[in-house]
Amino acid sequence: MGKIKKGVLCSVKGCDNKAVRTVSYNVFSTANVSLDLKEKSRRIYLCREHYKIFKKESKKQRVYEKWRIWQR
């Protein structure tokens, strides 16, 4: 059983919602997302609302990564 099923909370400051997704800290930090974290850890747990914000703000970075892989 994973941490999300156990009911871990969102890693964003001021949010007490249950997490629905996880993202590695490396991916989160390279995406230049404007969310403030409670603490730095290997995995970032995000609730539905903050995951939606993360997806919108990291879309450009994901497209660039896809292009970089296709260049090989």
Residue pairs with C-beta under 8 A, 6 or more apart in sequence:
3 19
3 22
3 45
4 18
4 19
4 20
4 21
4 22
4 45
7 18
8 18
8 19
8 45
9 15
9 16
9 17
9 18
9 19
9 45
10 16
10 17
10 18
10 19
10 45
10 46
10 47
10 50
11 19
11 37
11 38
11 39
11 41
11 44
11 45
11 46
12 35
12 36
12 37
12 38
12 46
12 47
12 50
13 36
13 37
13 38
15 47
15 49
15 50
17 47
17 48
17 49
18 47
19 45
19 46
19 47
20 46
20 47
20 48
20 51
21 45
21 46
21 51
22 43
22 44
22 45
22 46
23 43
23 44
23 46
23 54
24 42
24 43
24 44
25 40
25 41
25 42
25 43
25 44
27 58
28 44
28 54
30 61
31 54
31 57
31 58
31 61
32 57
32 58
32 61
33 53
33 54
33 57
33 58
34 57
35 50
35 53
35 54
37 44
46 54
